[in-house]
Amino acid sequence: MLQGNLYIISAPSGAGKSSLISALLKRANSHKMMVSVSHTTRPPRPGEQEGVHYYFVSHSEFEDLIAQHAFLEYAKVFGGNYYGTSLFAIEENLAKGIDVFLDIDWQGAQQIRKKVSGVKSIFILPPSLSELEKRLIGRGQDSAEVIADRMEKAISEISHYDEYDYVIVNDDFEQALFDLQAILRAERLTLSHQQQENKGLIEQLLAN
């Protein structure tokens, strides 16, 4: 079976990463792709569902999983909560030919690059810092203090853009989505993937 591709997608908060991934999945048609569901120790927010947005576990359960080497990457973030990516779930879905997206930050990306060969990474940039701040304010979810903190963190995150294989500027949403789709299509056309997907055809063409 054709092996799926593993993608890391990172961006500062407000750059439109989640919206792009959501739109991509809706337009996937027959192409199999999914976003990896992470484990976390933080409590569910209103509307979040177990197994859809996160797997919600206790601190002790998470630390047991760490001891079992169950995570491809994990981190303890501000507030003391853990977030982690299940190694088993990733391998299982890739083996089914499903492209899997990891919605993680640059620190998690660095961990995964050390463990997984062939992973492709994409960084989403905002068109400007002023536009990024405008988008964060427009959400109407955060206080001025929280937004200021997110902006400070955004600059730090953007400084790691050059560690990624691809960079997309999300100025025009449809263009950014087209660019994201183009990356996935190009990766499906690499020699190694075509050798797997069209093995019978290639053997037939070279039979003489």
Beta strands, then each sheet from edge to edge (+ up, - down):
strand 1: 6-10
strand 2: 33-35
strand 3: 38-40
strand 4: 54-56
strand 5: 71-76
strand 6: 82-86
strand 7: 99-103
strand 8: 120-125
strand 9: 166-169
sheet 1: 2+ 7+ 1+ 8+ 9+
sheet 2: 4+ 3+ 6- 5+
end
